[in-house]
Amino acid sequence: MSASIRTLLVDDEPLARHLLRELLADFPALAVAGECTNGPEALAALQAGGYDVVFLDVQMPGLDGVQVLQQLRAVGQPLPLVVFVTAYDQYAVAAFGLHAVDYLLKPLDPDRFADCVHRVQLQISQRDTYAAGAGLAALLRAWPPAAPTPLPDYQDRFLVKQPERQFFVPAADVCYLEATSSGVLLHLAGATHPLRATLSQLAERLDPAHFLRIHRSVVIQTEHIVEFKPWAHGEYVFRMANGLHVTSSRSYNTVIQQFLKRFG
């Protein structure tokens, strides 16, 4: 058996991952080499490879544990030994036990956990992964497939209504949006256009990769930022491509700092 069994922990509950780490501390042969908080993170980690065993939560948002394994199997990705961690009832747990290396029922029992670790160590020492892989393949074939995750449908244009005409303004042309008493103003390079909507309604439909809310009354288009500087009381002043300046609110400093971290 190798001196260190590289172990991945996958659970969307921080307390559950913490308990797994505490229990694994009594078994130094299993080294925690990574942690994931949801199905997509687990999928990426297992695609990268390098793990001998994964303690995998079954019920997670986005992709559940079995669906993660389905997607890996669909592309021929080799699977590590899998220990399911589940809060399912005894009937469902028994079904998992037929196919996985082992299962753990929440809340975790230290004695049961020790038995599980010994089973994992035995599998690693014997390299008896064929039987485990065949059992997992049967489970993955029977499990309902993961529904494709739809891409966010962000708004890419605005409909401006005027008495004499109506026309579209591309979102990419908007320097910033400003809330007013009667709606929202679109500020472009050489014009402004009113919309009958609330800023919150529009902000929810805008791509966060390009739009940043810096004030309860202002959302800026980040590609139109020319320069910015700190201002009084922890605020920032942004000069936009249309030559106008907009000031942030301190309550939005966290999201502004997260945006700035993209650039090092």
Secondary structure in CASP SS format (residue, H / E / C, confidence):
PFRMAT SS
TARGET T0000
AUTHOR 0000-0000-0000
METHOD secondary structure of the structure
MODEL  1
M C 1.00
S C 1.00
A C 1.00
S C 1.00
I E 1.00
R E 1.00
T E 1.00
L E 1.00
L E 1.00
V E 1.00
D C 1.00
D C 1.00
E C 1.00
P H 1.00
L H 1.00
A H 1.00
R H 1.00
H H 1.00
L H 1.00
L H 1.00
R H 1.00
E H 1.00
L H 1.00
L H 1.00
A C 1.00
D C 1.00
F C 1.00
P C 1.00
A C 1.00
L E 1.00
A E 1.00
V E 1.00
A E 1.00
G E 1.00
E E 1.00
C E 1.00
T C 1.00
N C 1.00
G H 1.00
P H 1.00
E H 1.00
A H 1.00
L H 1.00
A H 1.00
A H 1.00
L H 1.00
Q H 1.00
A H 1.00
G C 1.00
G C 1.00
Y C 1.00
D C 1.00
V E 1.00
V E 1.00
F E 1.00
L E 1.00
D E 1.00
V C 1.00
Q C 1.00
M C 1.00
P C 1.00
G C 1.00
L C 1.00
D C 1.00
G H 1.00
V H 1.00
Q H 1.00
V H 1.00
L H 1.00
Q H 1.00
Q H 1.00
L H 1.00
R H 1.00
A H 1.00
V C 1.00
G C 1.00
Q C 1.00
P C 1.00
L C 1.00
P C 1.00
L E 1.00
V E 1.00
V E 1.00
F E 1.00
V E 1.00
T E 1.00
A C 1.00
Y C 1.00
D C 1.00
Q H 1.00
Y H 1.00
A H 1.00
V H 1.00
A H 1.00
A H 1.00
F H 1.00
G H 1.00
L C 1.00
H C 1.00
A C 1.00
V C 1.00
D E 1.00
Y E 1.00
L E 1.00
L E 1.00
K C 1.00
P C 1.00
L C 1.00
D C 1.00
P H 1.00
D H 1.00
R H 1.00
F H 1.00
A H 1.00
D H 1.00
C H 1.00
V H 1.00
H H 1.00
R H 1.00
V H 1.00
Q H 1.00
L H 1.00
Q H 1.00
I H 1.00
S H 1.00
Q H 1.00
R C 1.00
D C 1.00
T H 1.00
Y H 1.00
A H 1.00
A H 1.00
G H 1.00
A H 1.00
G H 1.00
L H 1.00
A H 1.00
A H 1.00
L H 1.00
L H 1.00
R H 1.00
A H 1.00
W C 1.00
P C 1.00
P C 1.00
A C 1.00
A C 1.00
P C 1.00
T C 1.00
P C 1.00
L C 1.00
P C 1.00
D C 1.00
Y C 1.00
Q C 1.00
D C 1.00
R E 1.00
F E 1.00
L E 1.00
V E 1.00
K E 1.00
Q C 1.00
P C 1.00
E C 1.00
R C 1.00
Q E 1.00
F E 1.00
F E 1.00
V E 1.00
P E 1.00
A H 1.00
A H 1.00
D H 1.00
V C 1.00
C C 1.00
Y E 1.00
L E 1.00
E E 1.00
A E 1.00
T E 1.00
S C 1.00
S C 1.00
G E 1.00
V E 1.00
L E 1.00
L E 1.00
H E 1.00
L C 1.00
A C 1.00
G C 1.00
A C 1.00
T E 1.00
H E 1.00
P E 1.00
L E 1.00
R C 1.00
A C 1.00
T C 1.00
L H 1.00
S H 1.00
Q H 1.00
L H 1.00
A H 1.00
E H 1.00
R H 1.00
L C 1.00
D C 1.00
P C 1.00
A C 1.00
H C 1.00
F E 1.00
L E 1.00
R E 1.00
I E 1.00
H E 1.00
R C 1.00
S C 1.00
V E 1.00
V E 1.00
I E 1.00
Q E 1.00
T H 1.00
E H 1.00
H H 1.00
I E 1.00
V E 1.00
E E 1.00
F E 1.00
K E 1.00
P E 1.00
W C 1.00
A H 1.00
H H 1.00
G H 1.00
E C 1.00
Y E 1.00
V E 1.00
F E 1.00
R E 1.00
M E 1.00
A C 1.00
N C 1.00
G C 1.00
L C 1.00
H E 1.00
V E 1.00
T E 1.00
S C 1.00
S C 1.00
R H 1.00
S H 1.00
Y H 1.00
N H 1.00
T H 1.00
V H 1.00
I H 1.00
Q H 1.00
Q H 1.00
F H 1.00
L H 1.00
K H 1.00
R H 1.00
F H 1.00
G C 1.00
END
